[in-house]
């Protein structure tokens, strides 16, 4: 495994967890994000926010981890939102047909407001 700068920190809000991702989200680090999200105790009607503000790179493994987050939320009957999606990643979502799959917002506050 290569040494890739990466972190995924979780904080809890009144509407659910916010996972802030920083660094490279790739084959080496995506399993750590999947594990972090898989360990969350999501409740019905909560909102899982994945904040991508600090993501500097995302490959197909990273995108797969984000899809897994949607599946984890759906299994808990919770919502999911990606926030602060880097422009390059947003373009990639459009190219591969995922632009409408992920609810995206500029900020966690905007995502929460859309939920309520």
VENSUL-V510592 format. One record per residue. N is the residue number from 1. RES is the residue in three letters. PSI is psi as a letter, one per 40 degrees, with the letter a starting at -180 (none if undefined). OMEGA is omega in degrees with one decimal (none if undefined). NEAR is the number of other ideal C-beta (glycine too) atoms within 10 Angstrom. Layout:
n->(N:N)
res->(RES:RES)
psi->(PSI:PSI)
omega->(OMEGA:OMEGA)
near->(NEAR:NEAR)
This chain:
n->(1:2:3:4:5:6:7:8:9:10:11:12:13:14:15:16:17:18:19:20:21:22:23:24:25:26:27:28:29:30:31:32:33:34:35:36:37:38:39:40:41:42:43:44:45:46:47:48:49:50:51:52:53:54:55:56:57:58:59:60:61:62:63:64:65:66:67:68:69:70:71:72:73:74:75:76:77:78:79:80:81:82:83:84:85:86:87:88:89:90:91:92:93:94:95:96:97:98:99:100:101:102:103:104:105:106:107:108:109:110:111:112:113:114:115:116)
res->(UNK:UNK:UNK:UNK:UNK:UNK:UNK:UNK:UNK:UNK:UNK:UNK:UNK:UNK:UNK:UNK:UNK:UNK:UNK:UNK:UNK:UNK:UNK:UNK:UNK:UNK:UNK:UNK:UNK:UNK:UNK:UNK:UNK:UNK:UNK:UNK:UNK:UNK:UNK:UNK:UNK:UNK:UNK:UNK:UNK:UNK:UNK:UNK:UNK:UNK:UNK:UNK:UNK:UNK:UNK:UNK:UNK:UNK:UNK:UNK:UNK:UNK:UNK:UNK:UNK:UNK:UNK:UNK:UNK:UNK:UNK:UNK:UNK:UNK:UNK:UNK:UNK:UNK:UNK:UNK:UNK:UNK:UNK:UNK:UNK:UNK:UNK:UNK:UNK:UNK:UNK:UNK:UNK:UNK:UNK:UNK:UNK:UNK:UNK:UNK:UNK:UNK:UNK:UNK:UNK:UNK:UNK:UNK:UNK:UNK:UNK:UNK:UNK:UNK:UNK:UNK)
psi->(h:i:h:h:h:i:i:h:i:h:i:h:i:d:e:a:i:h:h:h:h:i:a:h:g:a:d:d:e:d:d:d:d:d:d:d:d:d:e:i:g:h:i:h:e:i:h:h:h:h:h:e:d:e:h:e:i:h:a:d:d:d:d:d:d:d:d:d:d:d:d:d:d:d:d:e:f:i:i:i:h:h:i:f:h:i:d:d:d:d:d:d:d:d:d:e:f:e:d:e:d:h:h:i:i:d:i:d:d:d:d:d:d:d:d:none)
omega->(179.8:-179.8:-179.7:176.6:-177.0:168.3:175.5:-177.7:-177.8:170.3:-178.1:176.0:178.9:-178.1:179.1:-176.6:171.6:178.1:-180.0:-176.3:177.8:175.6:-176.7:178.1:-172.7:-176.6:-178.1:-173.4:-178.3:177.7:178.1:177.1:177.8:-179.7:180.0:-178.7:178.3:-179.8:-178.3:175.8:179.8:176.5:178.3:177.9:171.8:176.6:172.5:178.0:174.8:-176.6:-175.6:-177.2:-173.6:-179.5:-178.0:-179.2:176.4:177.1:-176.6:176.8:177.0:177.6:177.3:177.8:177.3:175.0:177.7:177.3:176.7:179.8:178.0:179.0:-179.5:179.6:179.3:-174.3:177.9:176.1:176.4:176.5:171.9:178.6:179.0:179.8:178.2:-176.0:-179.3:179.8:176.8:176.4:178.7:176.9:179.4:-178.1:-176.1:174.7:-179.9:-177.0:180.0:-179.2:-178.2:169.6:-177.8:-178.5:179.3:-177.1:177.1:179.8:178.1:179.0:179.6:179.2:178.9:-179.9:-174.3:none)
near->(7:8:6:15:11:21:13:20:12:13:11:11:13:7:19:24:19:20:18:19:26:16:15:19:28:17:15:15:25:22:12:16:23:18:11:19:24:12:9:19:9:20:10:7:12:22:23:24:29:29:23:21:13:16:21:13:16:23:15:12:16:23:18:15:25:25:13:15:24:20:12:18:21:12:9:18:11:20:20:23:24:23:21:19:22:15:7:11:21:16:12:18:19:11:9:11:8:16:13:9:13:19:16:19:19:10:13:21:12:15:25:19:11:12:17:6)
